[in-house]
Amino acid sequence: MRTSPQRGAVTGLIAIVALLFGFVAAAQLRTQLITPSNRVERNQALVRSVQGLERVNADDRQRITRLRDQISAQEALAAQRDTATRQLRDEVANLRAHAGETALRGPGVTVDLGNGRPSRDPSTGGQNSLADSQDVQDVVNLLFASGAEGVAVSGRRVTPLSGFHGQAGTVVIDQGPPLLAPFHIAAVGNRSQMEEMLNDTSTLGDLRYRQSQFGIQLSWSGSPALSVPAYDSSLQVIYAQPG
């Protein structure tokens, strides 16, 4: 008996479908045959993996915390250094100003000191009526003692270490040229305190006496804005050198 081609094709298709079902059934059977112990091991491995990741994350968080603390400490140290640097800069600027290395501007006073009328006493040679270097030094010292930060005599800056000498009617400051009376003394600093000291009649005793007796000219006034130039000579002391 001969089989038709159509029946043969149908038979082949049925065989292929049966084979596919067989593969699927075998796969399902293999899956079902995994023992419970293997599933437990897989779960335990997964748990260990998660626990390991949590430990790594915890270590990373601790490291981040330490790094943040270090950054905060470094920032605080940098701030302290900046503050110390600013303080040092301010101190240097203050020392330079008091040493006369920089010009100053601010409130202060001006003092005018000039020669008086000639003395009638021939024994004095007229010296008592002339403003001298001691008079200038006394006024400058008084100003520094009462809050002056910078002082200039007739446009020449002086410091607390400046030396004064010269004949009556003239004054030489440090290594500078002779300055002639009248002397114009400008001081920048604590204006009210300097004015208070200048108004105190117990100060500048010899100068006030010669003002009343020989007409030495002494006057002062306050100002909200004065300026004194920078020191324009060597700071080296040449009057007291070792032999």
Buried (B, 14 or more C-beta within 10 A) or exposed (E): EEEEEEEEEEEEEEEEEEEEEEEEEEEEEEEEEEEEEEEEEEEEEEEEEEEEEEEEEEEEEEEEEEEEEEEEEEEEEEEEEEEEEEEEEEEEEEEEBBBBBBBBEBBBBBBBBBBBEEBEEEEEEBBBBBBBBBBBBBBBBBBBEBBBBBBBBBEBBBBEEBBBBBEBBBBBBBEBEEBEBBBBBBBBBBBEBBBEBBEEEEBBEEBBEBBEEBBBBBEBEBBEEBBBBBBEBEEEEEEEEEE
